[in-house]
């Protein structure tokens, strides 16, 4: 990574933690029934050489905060059935990123009094967040695994923009190519909001009058 890239990544991870704690966690709905995800690549083929593990690589980097944010979502994250320190670190990043994006999507829909997001939109957000954050993690820590090669399968038109869902839209935009010169602009007015109701009021004032 170029000088300054690591600082940029850490700032973006910090923004996820801050926004989740300020906006999303207080508005989380009760966790649904436990969801078991697919086995991570370390537990899919135990006889194979283990990839960098969560208890080693992930726990020793700033990326552990993403795992901690996902842990606040309860049992619905859909983690590896053998969830623990021997799980593949890259798979854990992908799973956590997907869970966080879906939780933010649902929380914003509820807060702005919109219908629940439909399945294809949820899947598109999950895939985009997993692909984008995992790509950066692999680039930074040289920890490739099959999860890093899963692209964004759903159409980009399903992803929300910052004018529609500011939190989820910014999350996806900022991680599209965070190390590129210029990057994507931050939604600066979010820094002046204290909860999801504040964001809703701003959005309401920006809607065209009938």
Buried (B, 14 or more C-beta within 10 A) or exposed (E): EEEEBBEBBBEBBEBBBEBBEBBBBEBBEEBEEEEEBBBBBBBBEEEEEBBBBBEEBBEEBBBBBBBEBBEBBBEBBBBBEEBEEBBBBBBBBBBBBBBBBBBBBBBBBBBBEEEEBEEEBBBBBBBBBBBBBBBBBBBBBEBBBBBBEEEBEBEEEBBBEBEEBBBBBBBBBBBBBBBEEEBBEBBEEBEEBEEBEBBBEBBEEEEEEE
